[in-house]
Amino acid sequence: MLRETLEILRCPYCGGRLELVESLHHRADRDQIEEGILGCHCCIFPVVAGIPVLHLQPGAVEARGHVEQGRPDLALRVMAGVSDPAQAEIFERAAASERSTFRELVEALGPGFEGGYFLYRFSDPTFIVAEAVVRALGRVVLAGRTRALDVCGGSGHLTRALLGLSSPAPVLADLFFPKIWLARRFTVPGCEAVCCDGNAPLPFARGVFGLAMCSDAFQYIWTKRQFIDEMTRVVDREAGAVLISHTHNQLTWSASHGQPLSPTGYRDLFETLDPRIFGEASLFEDVVAGGPLDLSRRDTPEVVDRDPALTIVAPAAGVAPAVWRAHAIDPPGAPRGAGTARGRWRINPLYASSTHTDGVRLRLAFPTADYEDEYGACRRYLPEEAAIDRAGLAALEAGVLSPSLAVLAAQRVVLELPEGYY
């Protein structure tokens, strides 16, 4: 973590500032803190692999003890959740290798880690909608002038969409340490990661973010009123915005329901901002059509009530007119500004490939029946079969989006994936 990030961190329990406890074991230089102990008025917290762990769950307490004893390796093992010695050895060997891919490290974390979902995240229907909304809001409320926060952001796939818009780099927060550890290594290099509990007060100062967002997780937060109060507290009250994307609707069925509210219930959580609630299906149609993303629309209560997933956009009054309009959607490969982590053009991992004399042929192959049931709407843009000729393969290897590859990129058959993703 950057030392300057201490300026925006606060203890989630007493609200006090945090500082490095120099009298205890630490490894830090003038700019970075790689491991050590942070203290406030009431608690001490560990920094493990450059990530501050700002909660008091048992794993964090155990990891803190290991850091104090100068054993950061054991602290990382605990926070990664690999308690089995054999699995821990596999993980540590993979983590130590610079050649390990995202996919290999997910596998090394063991069967208890929900890795498959994240591997295919960049082309799932919930992601493409959320990415379009994030980019639209980011251009208005961030514009490279202020910072974004992604709470419950998992392995940072959506946080990646903020690079080039958030300045300084975005903050990724999640309770599950291995997810944000993977994000810093692969998905969002350069982001600041914070391990914290979304059911507790957020460990950030008031008004330090231009955008605070939570995607595909709010339905699992039990303390929803506190969560929204905290999201609105940490954003700029004059020019900031709060985004809740893909939260489930209590009035309809979904595969992993959580503890959702009705649209009326979600709206009632907001006291200082005026939210607009969209049915995700209407935004999905905008994205599949290539745009524009119409945030000027007002979905009727009937439309919202029957949609299984909802997107809630709540801008401050000062930026609302610029938010409530139609927004262009970035085409594949479009410039995204300074600080953007460009990756490599690769074949979507949802495709099985077979080599032929004229190139490769691709067939859409879902990893599990459950995945297909939940994300089968991707068939609206992912063709069942595709092909890449030899010239296209050469362009892919060279990182060039040739005209034929650009067509496949628009269909998301070809994706710009982080370096070392698979």
C-alpha positions as CSV (number, residue, x, y, z in Angstrom):
1,M,0.0,0.0,0.0
2,L,1.1,3.6,-0.6
3,R,1.9,5.5,2.6
4,E,-0.2,8.4,1.2
5,T,-3.3,6.1,1.3
6,L,-3.2,6.5,5.1
7,E,-4.6,10.0,4.5
8,I,-8.0,8.5,3.4
9,L,-8.1,5.5,5.8
10,R,-10.0,5.6,9.1
11,C,-10.6,2.9,11.7
12,P,-14.0,1.4,11.0
13,Y,-14.7,1.2,14.8
14,C,-13.5,4.5,16.3
15,G,-13.1,6.6,13.2
16,G,-9.6,7.5,14.1
17,R,-6.7,8.0,11.7
18,L,-4.3,5.1,11.1
19,E,-0.6,5.1,11.2
20,L,2.3,2.6,10.9
21,V,3.4,1.4,14.3
22,E,7.2,1.8,13.8
23,S,8.1,0.0,17.1
24,L,6.6,-3.3,15.7
25,H,7.9,-5.4,12.9
26,H,7.4,-3.8,9.5
27,R,8.9,-3.7,6.0
28,A,8.4,-0.3,4.4
29,D,10.2,2.4,2.5
30,R,9.5,6.1,2.0
31,D,6.5,5.4,-0.3
32,Q,5.2,1.9,0.3
33,I,4.2,-0.3,3.2
34,E,4.6,-4.0,2.4
35,E,4.0,-5.4,5.8
36,G,3.5,-4.0,9.3
37,I,0.9,-3.0,11.9
38,L,-1.4,0.0,11.6
39,G,-2.7,1.6,14.8
40,C,-5.5,4.0,15.8
41,H,-7.1,5.0,19.1
42,C,-8.7,1.6,19.7
43,C,-7.2,-1.2,17.5
44,I,-4.2,-2.5,15.7
45,F,-4.5,-4.0,12.2
46,P,-2.0,-5.9,10.0
47,V,-0.8,-5.0,6.6
48,V,-0.3,-8.3,4.6
49,A,1.4,-8.3,1.2
50,G,0.8,-4.6,0.9
51,I,-2.9,-4.8,1.8
52,P,-4.3,-3.3,5.0
53,V,-6.7,-5.7,6.8
54,L,-9.1,-3.5,8.6
55,H,-11.4,-5.8,10.4
56,L,-11.2,-8.1,13.5
57,Q,-12.4,-11.4,12.2
58,P,-10.3,-14.4,13.5
59,G,-8.1,-14.7,10.4
60,A,-7.1,-11.1,10.6
61,V,-6.3,-11.4,14.3
62,E,-4.1,-14.5,13.6
63,A,-2.4,-12.8,10.7
64,R,-1.6,-9.8,12.8
65,G,0.2,-12.1,15.3
66,H,2.3,-13.5,12.5
67,V,3.2,-10.1,11.2
68,E,4.2,-9.0,14.7
69,Q,6.5,-12.1,14.9
70,G,8.1,-11.3,11.6
71,R,6.4,-14.1,9.7
72,P,4.6,-12.5,6.8
73,D,4.6,-15.8,4.9
74,L,2.3,-17.3,7.6
75,A,0.2,-14.1,7.6
76,L,-0.4,-14.5,3.8
77,R,-1.2,-18.2,4.2
78,V,-3.9,-17.4,6.8
79,M,-5.4,-14.5,4.9
80,A,-5.4,-16.6,1.7
81,G,-7.5,-19.2,3.5
82,V,-5.3,-22.1,2.7
83,S,-5.1,-23.9,6.1
84,D,-4.4,-27.4,4.7
85,P,-0.6,-27.8,4.7
86,A,-0.5,-29.6,1.3
87,Q,-2.7,-26.9,-0.3
88,A,-0.7,-24.2,1.3
89,E,2.5,-25.6,-0.2
90,I,0.8,-25.6,-3.7
91,F,-0.4,-22.1,-3.2
92,E,2.9,-20.7,-1.9
93,R,4.8,-22.3,-4.7
94,A,2.5,-20.8,-7.3
95,A,2.5,-17.4,-5.6
96,A,6.3,-17.3,-5.6
97,S,6.5,-17.9,-9.4
98,E,6.3,-14.9,-11.7
99,R,5.1,-17.2,-14.4
100,S,1.9,-18.2,-12.6
101,T,-1.3,-17.1,-14.3
102,F,-4.5,-15.9,-12.7
103,R,-6.1,-19.2,-13.6
104,E,-3.3,-21.2,-12.0
105,L,-3.4,-19.2,-8.8
106,V,-7.2,-19.6,-8.6
107,E,-6.7,-23.3,-8.8
108,A,-3.8,-23.2,-6.3
109,L,-6.2,-21.5,-3.8
110,G,-8.1,-24.8,-3.6
111,P,-11.7,-26.0,-4.3
112,G,-13.1,-23.7,-1.6
113,F,-12.3,-20.6,-3.7
114,E,-15.0,-19.5,-6.2
115,G,-12.6,-19.0,-9.1
116,G,-14.6,-20.2,-12.1
117,Y,-17.0,-17.3,-11.9
118,F,-14.1,-14.8,-12.0
119,L,-12.3,-16.4,-14.8
120,Y,-15.2,-15.9,-17.2
121,R,-16.3,-12.6,-15.7
122,F,-15.2,-10.3,-18.5
123,S,-17.9,-11.4,-20.9
124,D,-20.8,-12.3,-18.6
125,P,-24.1,-10.3,-19.1
126,T,-24.0,-8.7,-15.6
127,F,-20.4,-7.5,-16.2
128,I,-21.0,-5.9,-19.6
129,V,-24.0,-3.9,-18.3
130,A,-22.1,-2.8,-15.1
131,E,-19.0,-1.8,-17.1
132,A,-21.1,0.4,-19.4
133,V,-22.7,2.2,-16.5
134,V,-19.4,2.5,-14.6
135,R,-17.7,4.1,-17.6
136,A,-20.6,6.5,-18.2
137,L,-20.7,7.6,-14.5
138,G,-16.9,7.7,-14.3
139,R,-16.6,10.1,-17.2
140,V,-19.0,12.5,-15.5
141,V,-18.1,12.4,-11.8
142,L,-14.4,11.3,-12.0
143,A,-13.0,12.6,-15.3
144,G,-9.5,11.9,-14.1
145,R,-9.8,14.5,-11.3
146,T,-11.0,12.4,-8.3
147,R,-10.8,8.9,-7.0
148,A,-13.3,5.9,-7.1
149,L,-14.1,3.2,-4.6
150,D,-15.3,-0.3,-5.5
151,V,-16.8,-2.0,-2.4
152,C,-17.2,-5.8,-2.4
153,G,-15.3,-5.6,-5.7
154,G,-14.0,-9.2,-5.6
155,S,-11.0,-9.7,-7.9
156,G,-11.3,-6.2,-9.4
157,H,-12.7,-7.0,-12.9
158,L,-15.1,-4.0,-12.7
159,T,-12.5,-1.9,-10.9
160,R,-10.4,-2.3,-14.0
161,A,-13.0,-0.3,-15.9
162,L,-12.2,2.7,-13.6
163,L,-8.5,2.9,-14.7
164,G,-8.0,6.0,-16.7
165,L,-11.0,7.7,-15.0
166,S,-10.0,7.5,-11.4
167,S,-7.2,9.7,-10.2
168,P,-5.5,8.7,-8.0
169,A,-5.9,5.0,-8.8
170,P,-9.2,3.4,-7.6
171,V,-9.5,1.7,-4.2
172,L,-10.8,-1.9,-4.3
173,A,-12.4,-3.1,-1.1
174,D,-13.5,-6.6,-0.2
175,L,-13.7,-8.9,2.8
176,F,-12.2,-11.8,1.0
177,F,-8.4,-11.2,1.0
178,P,-7.4,-13.6,-1.8
179,K,-9.7,-11.9,-4.3
180,I,-8.1,-8.5,-3.8
181,W,-4.6,-10.0,-3.7
182,L,-5.3,-11.5,-7.1
183,A,-6.6,-8.1,-8.3
184,R,-3.4,-6.3,-7.4
185,R,-1.3,-8.9,-9.1
186,F,-3.3,-9.3,-12.3
187,T,-6.6,-7.5,-12.8
188,V,-6.0,-4.0,-11.5
189,P,-2.3,-3.5,-11.1
190,G,-1.7,-0.2,-9.4
191,C,-5.0,-0.1,-7.5
192,E,-5.1,0.4,-3.8
193,A,-6.7,-2.7,-2.1
194,V,-8.3,-2.7,1.4
195,C,-9.6,-5.8,3.1
196,C,-12.7,-4.7,5.1
197,D,-16.2,-5.9,6.0
198,G,-19.1,-4.4,4.1
199,N,-21.4,-5.1,7.0
200,A,-19.3,-2.7,9.2
201,P,-18.7,1.1,8.8
202,L,-16.4,1.7,5.8
203,P,-12.8,2.5,6.8
204,F,-12.5,5.7,4.8
205,A,-12.6,9.4,5.5
206,R,-15.7,11.5,4.6
207,G,-16.1,12.8,1.1
208,V,-12.8,11.5,-0.4
209,F,-14.3,9.7,-3.4
210,G,-16.1,10.9,-6.5
211,L,-17.8,7.6,-7.1
212,A,-18.6,4.8,-4.7
213,M,-20.0,1.6,-6.2
214,C,-21.0,-2.0,-5.4
215,S,-21.8,-4.5,-8.1
216,D,-23.4,-8.0,-7.7
217,A,-23.0,-8.0,-4.0
218,F,-25.5,-5.6,-2.3
219,Q,-28.1,-8.3,-2.0
220,Y,-25.7,-10.2,0.3
221,I,-25.1,-7.2,2.6
222,W,-27.3,-7.5,5.7
223,T,-26.7,-4.0,7.1
224,K,-28.1,-2.3,4.0
225,R,-29.1,1.0,5.6
226,Q,-25.7,1.4,7.2
227,F,-24.0,0.5,3.9
228,I,-25.9,3.1,1.9
229,D,-25.3,5.7,4.6
230,E,-21.6,4.9,4.4
231,M,-21.4,5.0,0.6
232,T,-23.0,8.4,0.6
233,R,-20.7,9.6,3.5
234,V,-17.5,8.8,1.6
235,V,-18.5,10.5,-1.7
236,D,-18.3,14.2,-2.5
237,R,-21.7,15.5,-1.5
238,E,-21.7,18.2,-4.2
239,A,-20.4,16.3,-7.2
240,G,-20.2,12.6,-6.3
241,A,-22.4,9.6,-7.1
242,V,-23.3,6.2,-5.6
243,L,-23.8,3.2,-7.9
244,I,-25.4,-0.1,-6.9
245,S,-25.4,-2.4,-10.0
246,H,-26.9,-5.9,-10.4
247,T,-28.7,-6.1,-7.1
248,H,-31.4,-8.7,-6.9
249,N,-35.1,-7.9,-6.8
250,Q,-37.2,-9.3,-3.9
251,L,-40.2,-9.4,-6.1
252,T,-38.7,-11.9,-8.6
253,W,-36.7,-15.2,-8.5
254,S,-33.0,-15.4,-9.1
255,A,-30.5,-18.2,-9.0
256,S,-28.6,-16.8,-5.9
257,H,-31.2,-14.6,-4.3
258,G,-29.4,-13.4,-1.1
259,Q,-31.4,-11.0,1.0
260,P,-32.7,-8.5,-1.5
261,L,-35.3,-5.7,-1.1
262,S,-38.1,-4.6,-3.4
263,P,-37.4,-1.6,-5.6
264,T,-39.4,0.5,-3.1
265,G,-37.3,-0.8,-0.3
266,Y,-34.1,0.0,-2.1
267,R,-35.3,3.5,-2.8
268,D,-36.1,4.1,0.8
269,L,-32.5,3.5,1.8
270,F,-31.4,6.8,0.3
271,E,-32.0,9.9,2.4
272,T,-29.5,12.4,1.1
273,L,-29.5,11.5,-2.6
274,D,-32.2,11.1,-5.2
275,P,-31.7,7.6,-6.8
276,R,-33.1,6.4,-10.1
277,I,-33.7,2.6,-10.3
278,F,-33.3,0.8,-13.7
279,G,-34.4,-2.6,-14.7
280,E,-31.2,-4.3,-15.9
281,A,-32.9,-5.8,-18.9
282,S,-33.4,-2.3,-20.5
283,L,-29.7,-1.4,-19.9
284,F,-28.7,-4.8,-21.3
285,E,-30.6,-4.1,-24.5
286,D,-28.7,-0.8,-24.9
287,V,-25.3,-2.5,-24.5
288,V,-26.1,-5.4,-26.8
289,A,-27.2,-2.9,-29.5
290,G,-23.8,-1.1,-29.1
291,G,-25.3,2.0,-27.4
292,P,-26.1,4.6,-26.4
293,L,-26.6,3.7,-22.8
294,D,-29.8,5.7,-22.0
295,L,-29.7,6.9,-18.4
296,S,-32.3,9.6,-19.2
297,R,-35.0,6.9,-19.2
298,R,-37.4,6.4,-16.3
299,D,-38.4,2.8,-16.1
300,T,-42.0,2.4,-14.9
301,P,-42.7,0.7,-11.6
302,E,-44.2,-2.2,-13.6
303,V,-40.9,-2.7,-15.6
304,V,-38.7,-2.4,-12.5
305,D,-40.9,-4.7,-10.4
306,R,-40.6,-7.6,-12.8
307,D,-36.9,-7.4,-13.5
308,P,-34.8,-9.9,-11.6
309,A,-31.8,-7.5,-11.3
310,L,-31.7,-3.8,-10.7
311,T,-29.2,-0.9,-11.2
312,I,-29.5,2.0,-8.8
313,V,-27.8,5.3,-9.8
314,A,-27.7,8.1,-7.2
315,P,-25.8,11.2,-8.3
316,A,-25.4,14.4,-6.2
317,A,-27.6,17.3,-7.4
318,G,-24.6,19.1,-8.9
319,V,-23.9,16.4,-11.5
320,A,-27.3,14.8,-11.9
321,P,-28.1,16.7,-15.2
322,A,-24.9,15.3,-16.8
323,V,-25.8,11.8,-15.6
324,W,-29.4,11.7,-16.7
325,R,-28.7,11.5,-20.5
326,A,-27.7,9.0,-23.1
327,H,-24.0,8.0,-23.0
328,A,-21.8,6.5,-25.7
329,I,-20.4,3.0,-25.1
330,D,-16.7,2.5,-25.7
331,P,-16.0,0.2,-28.6
332,P,-13.4,-2.6,-28.1
333,G,-9.9,-1.2,-28.1
334,A,-11.0,2.4,-27.7
335,P,-8.5,4.7,-25.9
336,R,-9.3,4.9,-22.2
337,G,-6.9,7.6,-20.9
338,A,-3.7,7.7,-19.0
339,G,-3.3,5.1,-16.2
340,T,-5.3,2.5,-18.1
341,A,-4.0,-1.1,-17.7
342,R,-4.0,-2.4,-21.3
343,G,-3.8,-6.2,-21.5
344,R,-3.5,-8.7,-24.3
345,W,-6.1,-9.6,-26.9
346,R,-6.9,-13.3,-26.2
347,I,-9.6,-15.7,-27.1
348,N,-12.5,-15.7,-24.6
349,P,-11.9,-18.6,-22.2
350,L,-15.6,-19.6,-22.7
351,Y,-14.5,-21.0,-26.1
352,A,-13.1,-24.4,-26.8
353,S,-10.7,-24.2,-29.8
354,S,-9.5,-26.8,-32.4
355,T,-6.6,-26.2,-34.7
356,H,-7.1,-26.5,-38.5
357,T,-4.8,-25.9,-41.4
358,D,-6.5,-22.5,-42.1
359,G,-6.5,-21.3,-38.4
360,V,-8.6,-22.2,-35.4
361,R,-12.3,-22.9,-35.0
362,L,-14.1,-22.0,-31.8
363,R,-17.1,-23.4,-30.1
364,L,-18.9,-21.9,-27.1
365,A,-18.5,-24.2,-24.2
366,F,-19.9,-23.3,-20.8
367,P,-17.9,-24.6,-17.8
368,T,-20.9,-26.0,-16.0
369,A,-24.7,-26.3,-16.4
370,D,-25.2,-23.9,-13.5
371,Y,-23.1,-21.3,-15.2
372,E,-25.1,-21.7,-18.4
373,D,-28.4,-21.3,-16.5
374,E,-27.3,-18.1,-14.8
375,Y,-25.4,-16.4,-17.6
376,G,-26.9,-18.0,-20.7
377,A,-28.0,-14.5,-21.9
378,C,-24.5,-14.1,-23.2
379,R,-25.7,-16.0,-26.2
380,R,-27.2,-12.7,-27.3
381,Y,-23.7,-11.6,-28.3
382,L,-21.5,-14.7,-28.1
383,P,-21.9,-16.8,-31.3
384,E,-22.1,-20.6,-30.9
385,E,-19.2,-20.9,-33.3
386,A,-16.5,-18.7,-34.7
387,A,-13.2,-19.0,-36.6
388,I,-9.9,-17.1,-36.7
389,D,-7.7,-17.5,-39.8
390,R,-3.9,-17.6,-39.8
391,A,-3.6,-13.8,-40.4
392,G,-6.0,-13.2,-37.5
393,L,-3.9,-15.4,-35.2
394,A,-0.8,-13.6,-36.2
395,A,-2.5,-10.2,-35.4
396,L,-3.7,-11.6,-32.1
397,E,-0.2,-12.7,-31.2
398,A,1.2,-9.3,-32.2
399,G,-1.5,-7.5,-30.1
400,V,-3.1,-5.9,-33.1
401,L,-6.8,-5.6,-33.5
402,S,-7.1,-6.3,-37.2
403,P,-10.5,-5.6,-39.0
404,S,-11.6,-9.3,-38.7
405,L,-10.6,-9.4,-35.0
406,A,-12.4,-6.2,-34.3
407,V,-15.6,-7.9,-35.4
408,L,-14.9,-10.7,-33.0
409,A,-14.0,-8.3,-30.3
410,A,-17.4,-6.5,-30.7
411,Q,-19.0,-9.9,-30.2
412,R,-16.7,-10.6,-27.2
413,V,-15.3,-13.7,-28.8
414,V,-11.9,-11.9,-28.4
415,L,-11.2,-10.0,-25.2
416,E,-8.6,-7.6,-24.0
417,L,-7.5,-9.7,-20.9
418,P,-5.0,-8.8,-18.2
419,E,-1.5,-10.0,-18.7
420,G,-1.0,-13.5,-17.3
421,Y,-4.8,-14.1,-17.1
422,Y,-4.7,-17.7,-18.4
